[in-house]
Amino acid sequence: MARRDRLERGGRRGARAAARGIMPDFLQSDDIEDDGLDGGLLSGMKRRTRRQYDERRDMDDMQGIDDELPLEQLSDIKAKSIAEWIANERVRRSIVRHFRQFLMTYVDEHGASVYGQRIRGLGENNSESLEVSYLHLAESKPILAYFLTNCPTAMLTIFDEVALSAILLYYPAYERIHSEVHVRITDLPLSSSLRDLRRSHLNTLVRVSGVVTRRTGVFPQLKYVKFDCRKCGAVLGPFYQDSTREVKISYCPNCEGKGPFAVNSEQTVYRNYQKMTLQESPGSVPPGRLPRHREVVLLWDLIDKAKPGEEIEITGVYRNNFDASLNSKNGFPVFSTVLEANHVNKKEDQFAAFRLTEDDEKEIRALARDDRIRKRIVKSIAPSIYGHEDIKTAIALSLFGGVSKDVNRKHRIRGDINVLLLGDPGTAKSQFLKYVEKTAHRSVFATGQGASAVGLTASVRKDPITREWTLEGGALVLADKGTCLIDEFDKMNDADRTSIHEAMEQQSISISKAGIITTLQARCAIIAAANPIRGRYNPTIPFQQNVELTEPILSRFDVLCVVKDTVDPVQDELLARFVVGSHLRSHPKFDSAKDEMDVGTTLDADIIPQELLRKYIMYAKEKVRPKLYDLDQEKISRLFADLRRESLATGSYPITVRHLESMIRMAEASAKMALREYVRADDIDLAISVAVGSFVSTQKMSIKRTLERGFRKYLTQARDHEELLAFILGQIVKEKARFYQLQRYQQPESITVKVSELEERAKEHDIYDTAPFLRSKLFAANGYKLKDGTIEKTFKSGDEE
């Protein structure tokens, strides 16, 4: 009774201390002197209060302190293992004392108590988890951090007891809300891959990341069991229920009988239990390997922390369990492994696994200052593929994506851009998809022939162990906040294609099967490739008759790219040179310093390295949210009306409001390419040119020319004058060089062109101002020099025209 009175008095005093914003004195360490506080938690307490506490200190605790070990002696392990050392009563008391001292004394850079604030916040939110940073613990008490990683089960049990006692000082009646409080370890520095977990990791604290593919329901699991003796009615227990084996009793100490015994369901303590499957993230699987997966056990308040398709980071204990089914399969004793989660960190930040360094960010911002960054990005998309600038532009826009909008938290407008590539065989459609798979931060590749509706969306299957129906995410769910690539899109069944209607527009997948009714997120861009019905694209018939896709699917694609394998002797020769040059440069023994002169094509200096481009895309998607500032609404509305009219007149695929939203998304993606915070007129022009180009390319040949002339007023404004002027100037130089060769039968050392000649040619293309081009980086990058109204181009020995 005397001890209970002391606790009640201490609890009231702790509550008053909490109201004043300081840690109660019950939590103070016993070895801290009054003079050495320096911003600690006792500094705000009155000396009289502390003296009263010293007078009331329990003599039993004083005797326990004499039996404790100093911090220096804790590291001198005098046992066969760390677990045996921690089980020693003196060592255990020392760990309790030092961890209590850590919670009490650790302060941030401003001198405020870190864990005092967290404990107060825990009580205010009625939570049962106290997050403790491993970095803080390693900085303050390194030996405790060492014990924690090597023997986490015993250490976490001790930490939970200390945390509960600390919270009871603030809130004496907290046990009525939660019988236990759990310490969650965050910021574990070393992260392991799921495929790298080995025997050495067993019974240690590990941190892994991956995508949730499957999740079971929530079960009650026994924690402390009490039994009723059927003979004498005595209540036996409580007995701790280990997760590895079932507790059984065979003897009643009251009546000395051998049973029977029944579980006392009223006094038995249960805990929530859930299992889920964690699979390696698509971007982290080595090429040519199957993704590995592990079973994860969630307990207490960690249940339902994540659902299928979400990428999470788990800190927990890697344990082994005896599995009879594995033994019967293998014929010898084998243990199954499971990860018992201690902390679950949901990656709301989609790039949490790929942190950019300060040097990376400086390089990215320097790259964004280039006036031609948009053209450079388009050139850098699949540089090993010749031509197809329209496809490269569409893929670049899809990789950057627009800005998703949440209208009053009731209706969500997607920001991802869907692209469909349709064309003749051998036009590098699959090669484009493979490039995106390697460049996108998170991507999932699927083929229409091998993908079913449940394989793309989600499936419900029966767990072989629990016999319960569980939810398993498909390709679109796994690609959440990334890109889903579907090859051979036309080979899918109509029923399977219908299942992705909701995923393509609302970006969610609704499941209502086997009693499971839920919605999964599928916020991903879809880039699909398809072949025409008759093998090759027929330009004399409409687009819908060339492909076996319905209007609802086609209207969900923002950009339709038609790839035709046309015969053009000039382009075919350039293509052949490009392919041969690409093969020469890709040879393992190619030396750029020695062998570059032997390659017939020059390497474009504008191309951004793939790794840098990947970081650039990650930075833009994470940091940039362009706003529609000073938008030319008149221009967009006029274009939309013209497209609707022509669509009705030509009988081609219908233009809907979705295409208007597509133009806005593409304008936002164009602004993201330059890392701008607002959408400019040239971004709108690019979006219009892509939308009009997509519409015109899907028309029959008989009306295509008419539409091109009709929409020229939109396309000319979106044309890149610098690129066009560079091409015109290149043509003039080439003509002069050939004329020189015909006259003198040798290569010219240099060619000069008057600025007036360039201006005359430019006027034929409605360009009246060449001055910006003459000052641009593109002009200098192509080896031109301007002096006294004359442009000079010097040829190196070995250059070929």
Beta strands, then each sheet from edge to edge (+ up, - down):
strand 1: 129-133
strand 2: 182-186
strand 3: 205-215
strand 4: 219-229
strand 5: 235-240
strand 6: 261-263
strand 7: 269-279
strand 8: 293-299
strand 9: 311-322
strand 10: 335-346
strand 11: 405-407
strand 12: 411-413
strand 13: 419-423
strand 14: 443-447
strand 15: 458-462
strand 16: 469-473
strand 17: 483-487
strand 18: 508-513
strand 19: 516-521
strand 20: 525-530
strand 21: 559-563
strand 22: 750-754
strand 23: 784-787
strand 24: 790-794
sheet 1: 1+ 2+
sheet 2: 5+ 4- 7+ 3- 9+ 10- 8-
sheet 3: 5+ 4- 7+ 3- 16+ 15-
sheet 4: 5+ 4- 6+
sheet 5: 11+ 12-
sheet 6: 14+ 17+ 20+ 13+ 21+
sheet 7: 18+ 19-
sheet 8: 22+ 24- 23+
end
